[in-house]
Amino acid sequence: MDYRDYYEARDIVTEILKKDFLGPLSDDEIICDERPLDYYIVGKLYPQSSGADIALQSPTEDIGELDNEDCISLCNGRNPSSCGISFSLLPNISRIRVTVRAARYKVITIKEAQETLGFPDGTYKDNSTFWKREEISPDDFDIDIDVLQPGSRKTYTVCDKLSLNVFLHKIYPDGSKTITLSLVNENKSKESARYIEECEDAFFQPLISVTSPTLPAFRDIRRNVQINKDHEIEELEMLYSKVRSFASGHGCAVKWNTDEAGNATEIKTDFLPTFEIKQMMPSTLFEHDVLSMKYLSESSSEAVINGLNELTEKYEQWIEKQVIASKELAKEHQNAAAVNLSKCKQTLIRLKKAIKELKNPIVFRAFSLANKAMFMQRKQMLKNTGKFESDEKIKWYPFQLAFILQETYSFAKPDSEERKNVDLLWFPTGGGKTEAYLGIAAFVIFLRRLLYGDDGNGVAILMRYTLRLLSFQQFERAAALICACELIRRKEKIGGDEIGIGLWAGMDLTPNYIEKAKKILNGEKDEDSESSNPAQIKKCPWCGAEIPAQEPYYSCDIENHRMHIYCSNSSCEFKTGLPIFLIDEEIYHYKPTYIVATVDKFAQVALNESTAAIFGIGHGVRPPELIIQDELHLISGPLGTIMGLYEAAIKKLCEKDGCYPKVIASTATIRNANEQIKALYASGYTQFPPQGIDIDDSFFAQISDKSQRPARLYMGCMAIGTSPTTMMIRVMSALLYATRYLSELEYDEKVIDSFWTITGYFNTLRELGGAIVRVVDDIQDRFIYLKNNKFKNLYPLNNCKNRYDRYKELTSRESSENIGNVIQEELKIAYTKDNTTNPFDFLLASNMISVGVDVGRLGAMVVVGQPKSTAEYIQATSRVGRETPGLVITTYNQAKSRDRSHYEQFTQYHETFYKHVEATSVTPFSDRARDRALQALYVILCRYSIPELLHDSSAVNFKKDIPGLIDIRNYILNYVSWVDPGEVDNVKKELDDIENEWARKVYRKEKLKYRKTKYANYNDVLFDPDYDEGSRFRVLNTMRSVETTINVITKE
């Protein structure tokens, strides 16, 4: 795809934004009837105030001691009087050259303005105020650093009341130096000053540019900071060792130009910093027929194995090159490089073992059929969307094929060490992770049926998500694959029942019982959940035909526990019924092969004996063999902590002949994965693809050129002298204007559409709620002002409307059904030049957008305030610019130190995105977690391991000497010893308490049940509601029943 027009259009948009925020509109511009301090929102130096607002701590505290009245502190107030940059010089550099530019605005008469602008008499009132820009461009300053002493300052006059301050912080033992340059407005504000005086005493569009007659001159400022690092940080430092940070800003951002060797040649201030992030893309280092899905499904084992061997040979050659290149790394990176390359070699060994296993005819046939299923579903999806690809072009990316190949060994050899570890698929958002684990799922399905026949019935795969929205989206994708697998099963006469897929997501999405589903389909409301809707499948996942939400297409068979879904296309292979299960009752009864679930649903395992069917317990079928956990970074904090306890039970329930299920996780943003996976799954882990020695190249993934994949441009804006709300209005209205201006330039409507809908990301629902009012009111007023005044001549809009206020909200306040409809239908409505469509002007979203929203036409986003975590920032902003070049504008609140820090370090932060992802915390066996869910873990294992305790009425059968309890206790304690050895004694004591309390309840209640039903109240049940904090048997109804705040208790 040719992206040149998109990049050109994006450049025009950013140019308009810079003109509006920073200026000037022209070098000799005249501003009519508006204060320059209001006309522009960034790049302003106010007169110095004597108030407390300048007394904020200097961000340069860590560089050296500063005088109490240091001028840098003047950049931190609401109305800053200075801006500056800090940088380090190499030991041999003694001179630098500094260029300074600025402007001020002076009042002129209406006559002077008329002579310049040529407006007719009577255009303005006689008392109108006109401001004329005056450029300040003194000669460059040649500064001798050697004359300065550490801690000393030298001041240079730029012009009247504007000075350049040079401050030498420190000379290091190697002779390098840290310097701060600052521009200071020496004017003093007067409480009685009129607005004219305040504006005339201010300076605008300031610039500091530093070069040196001797190059290279600048060194990485981080080299002067020595901190203790763990291995993961050492690895990140090594991976990003080519990326250097040459300066930091004070009250502004900073940018630098570099030569071919990566050395900075010029450093300068920047008030609207930008950084373009290029996408990672699957490797192009390997091209072969073996990447073709059709080739893999039709070729002989010998041909396939030979092709796969060529892939591993290429990978081995790449590793050898990295080993040689690693010797050129700095000494401090050698250890991290050796560790990483060792991981690469281990991956190579795994791939070779998997290839060898393909010589087993059953394993190879499963691999071949899996590729056939993937080929069929991909070809069918292309057909449904009106696209055409030749069979040869329907292929895997090398990383997908290698990952699938690597995983096959864990199932061909279930007792292998590889089976025990969690495999983490790490690949940037939108890179093709879902396809990879769908391929693995297909392999597991066929291998299980080929090996075990009818015994291979039951649930083979559990795929879990944290959000219902994401669960349903991925369910739709997986449904097409399952349809292909079922067609192959029929044609190839493979043993076992129908290959089906179930959605296990809770009654907020679908009802739990067939009888309720029938009532809803007949027009009756479900009293338990108004949003519950059994008719979730709108289109046939195989042929794409519409499926009306009515009889006969949805048919409820209460007697046989089945809601049949029929395709409306008489030519479709599934006109007699789709292998899809949406109701809990039919999932428990038919045990579909592949279940897509929300993590919340697993809280029901403790409460509902019917869930035993999912694990094959009491049904004569094997338990699930593969657990897929997508978006692993979301399984953290309170949710991850509770999940970690339940995970101990799930792992045991899926055990078969001493073998536990294989867990595959995926994410694009994670840190501290080792500890998180250990806490969640009591397991080690391996990452695929393993990193080499450069973040831009892991063989399987490499950085793309902006002509190969669309690049996303980030822009930072920290308005001064105004409120965050006003900044948001200014930014959104300017972006609205700029994107509408594209339609005046006759760009293709696809280019215009890619920037048409502006996505607003908000950190809280309160901020989002306030923005709705602004979108329909203030932003529209500002748009009209830009159209009729500020940009009337420079960027005229002649064919546009006066209002663009059509918005959509995407938050948790919307029902699951509505959100799905918004993403799948409404947001895909595109702009057309003939105005036959009505796309949204704004999409206002909370953090819900950061997961699972994939709308290719979205290309512009405003992030209102730095999100709480880098992972969230990466995930949210990657929702735009996925298919075409994107633009993200992040607004920073100058009153928040964290926002200010991100703004002042804008380039460094964005250039090393993934390095800044925060570590997550999961503590499943901590005090509070045990209080909430240890009893659930124990009861689950008792119910499903000891037959006489399974049924809901069997809670009364518990005895402390019942056979099997010792094994359960030992399993839990061994699990804890792996996850958190320090808590083993506490867990042991609490297990005693749980057993004693259960025995007491049995003694007091002759008909003790597990949970409340319409036949048993809480007085006759083992479990108490979660809000009963005093109960040893309080139980969660959902994983989300977790407090968002905690009380801190001090122990003496």
C-alpha positions, 0 to 999 in steps of 0.5 A: 500500500502506498502511504505517501498521501497519508503522510503528506496529509498528516504533515498538513494536520500537524502544521496547522496544530503548530500554527494554532498552539505555538505560532506564528501564523507568519513572521510579521503577523498582526493579531487583531482583538485578542491577547497574544497570551491567549492566542497561543497556548505554548511557548510563552515566557511570562513576566516573573511573578513574586507569587508562590507558583514559581516555588516548585521544585526544580527538576534538575535537583539530581544533576547538582546543587542549585542556588535557591533563586536559580532561574530554572525554577521559573519554568515550573509555575503556572505562568513560567518565566523561563525555559531551558535544556540540560545536556552533557559534553564530552571531556575534550569539548570546551566551546559551544555555540548557542543560537537564541530566537524569540518574539514579542508582540507590541501594540500598534495603531489601527492605522498601522494595522490597516496599512499592513493588512489592507482591511476596509474602513469600519472592519474593526471598532476604533478601540480595537487592539492590534499586536504586531510580532517582532522577531528577536534574532541576535548573533550566536553566542560562542561560549567558553565552558572552561572559564566556568567553575562547577556550580557557577553561572554566566549570563548573556543578554539576548535583548532588553529583559531577555537573558541567556543563562549558562550554568555548569553543574558538575565536571565528572572524573573523566572530564565530561560536564553537565550544562544547563542553558536557560532563557529567562524573562527578566521583566517583573510582573506588576499586580496593577499591570494592564493586560497590554503591559503583561503581553508586551512584557512576555516573550513568545516562540522561544528557541535555544539551539546548541552546536559545537565547532568540534564534533562529536560534542555531546554524550548520553546524559544517562551515562552519568547516572549509576544505579543498581540494576536487575537482570531484566533492566540490564537486558533492556539497557542492552537492547536499547543500547543504540538509543541515546538520550542527549538532553532533557528539557525544563518547561519544554521538551527537547530534540536533537539532530544526529549524524550517521554514527548516531552522535548528536550534532545539534540540540534544541528546545521544542514546545510541541515535540513529535516522535514517529514510532515505526511498527515492528513487522514479521521478518522478511529474512525467510521466504519459502513455500513452507510458509504457505498454509496450503503447501503445509496441508498438501505436501509430503512430510519429507517436503514439509520437514525439509522446508522447516529445516531451512527455516531453522538453518536461517535462524541458526545463521542469524544467531551466529551473526548475533554472537559475533556482533555481541562482541562489539557491545560495551562491557556492561552489556556482555552478560545480558547479550550472552543470556539472550543469545542462550535463550535464542539457542534454546528456542532453536533446539526446541524447533529442531525437536519439534521438526523431528517429532513430525516424522510421527505420522499421527503428529504430522497428520494433525499438523497437516489438518491444522494448516488445512483448517487455517487455510480454509477459514482464511480463504473463506474470510477473504471471500466473505469480505470481497477480497481475493488472494491467490492460494500461495499468498495465504501463508504464515508469517515466520514467527507464527509458523515457528511458534506453532511448530515449537508448541507441537512438541508439548502435545506430542510429548505431554510428559516433556519439560516443555509442557510444564512451562508457560510459553509467552508470545510477545509481539507488538499489538496488531502483529498476528498473535491471534492467528498463531494460537488459533493454529496451535488450537487447530493442531491440538483439536486434531491430534486429540481426535486422532490419538483418542477417538471418542475419548478425545471428545469434551473440551480440549481448549480454554481460551480466556479474556478479561473482558466480555467485549474481547471474549466475544470478538475473539469468539467470532474469529475462532468460530470460523476456524471451528467451522473449518475443523468440523467440515474437515472432521466430516470429510475425513471421517475423524472420530468423535463428536461434532467439533464445536465452540462455546462462549462462556461469558456470563448472563450479562451477555447471554442467558444461562438457561435454554428456557430463558433464551427462548423467552427472550427470543419470544420478546420477553425480558430477562429479569436477571439481566436486561442486557442478556441476549441469546441472539449474539451471532448476527452473521454466519461465521462461515459464509457471512450471511445474515442470521435474523434473531428469530425463529427458525434461525434461532431455535430453542430445544429445552428437552435436549438442552440446545439452542440451535443456530441455523445459517440463512444461506441455503447453500451454506454447509451450516444451513442445518446448524452451526457448531456454536454453543452460547448458553451455559446449559448447553455448554455443560451438556455438550462440552464443545471442543473449544471454549472462549471464556471470561476469567470472571466465569471461573469463579463459578467453578466453586459454586456450580457443580455443572462446571465439572463437565468442562473439565471432563469430570464424571463424563468419561472424557479427557480434560482440557489440554490447552489454556490460552490466556490472551492479554496477559498484562491485564491479569495483574493487580487485584484481579491477577491476585485472585486469579492466581488462587483459582488458577491453582485449582484449574491446573489440578482439574485439567490434570490427566495421567500426571500431565498438566495442561499447556498454558500459552499466554500472549501480550504486547506489553509486559515487564517482570513476566517471570514473577507474574507467571510464577505467581499465576501458574506456579511455573517457569516460562519462555518467551517467543520470540526471544530477543537478540541484542537489538530491540529492532531485530529478533529474526522473527520480527524486525523494525519496518520502514515507514513505506512498508508499514504505517508509522504512528506520529506522537505529538506532546502539548503542555499548555501554560497559563491555562487550565487542562480543560481549556487545553483539551478544547483547544487541541480537539478543536484545532485537530477537528479543524485541521482534519476537515481542512483536508477535504478542501485539498481534494485528497482521496476520501480514504485519506480524509476518512483515516483522520475524520473520527477523532478518538479522545482517550480519558483516564477517568469517566469523570473527565470523559463525562465533562468532555461530552459537554465540551464536544457539543459546545465549546469545541464547536464554538472554537471551530467556528472561531478558527474558521471565521477568524484565525485561519480564515485566510491561511487555511480557508474552509469554504465547503465545510459545515459549521458543526461537527458534534456527532460523538459516540461514547465507548465506556463500561457504562455501555452494555456489552451488546451496544459496545459490540455494535459500536465497534463492529458496525457504527465505527466502521461507517466511513467518510464519503465526499458525497456526504451519503454517510454520517461517520462519527466526528468524535469517539470518546473512550475510557481505558476500555479502548485499550483492549480489543478495539480494532477499527482500521479507519481510526487514525487520530487520537487525543490522549487527555493526560498521561495514562497511569501506566506505560502499558496502558498508554501503548495499548490505547494509542495503538488503536489508531494508525493500525492500517494507515499512518496515525497521529496521537496528541498527548496533552500534559497537565503542567500542574502534575509533576508526572505529566511534566516529566513525561513532556520534558522527556518526550523524545527519550520516553517515546523512543524507548516505549517498551523499556518503560513498561511497569512491572505488575504485581500478583500476590495470590497467597498474601493475607488478604487474598487468602481471606478472599479465596483460599477456601474456594481453592480448597473446596473446588479441589475437594468437590471435583477430586472426591466424588462423594463431595461433588454434588451441591447437596454433598457438602454435608458429606465432608469429614476430616478423615475422608480419603483424598484430603491429604493429597489435596493439602499436599498439592496446595502446599507444594503449589504455595512453596513454588509461588510464595514459600514464605507463606507455606506455614500460614497457608497450612494453618488456614487450611486447618481452620477451613477444615475445622470450620467445615466439619463444625458446619456439617455437625450443626447442619444435617442438610448442608449444601454448598450454596444458596438456591431457592431451596436452601437459604444461607443458614443451610449452606457452606458458602457465605456471600463475599460481603460477609467479611467475618466468614471463613467460607465467604465466596466470590461470585465473580473475579471482579468482586475485589475492593478498589481501595484498602485500609492500611493497618499498622502493626506494633 
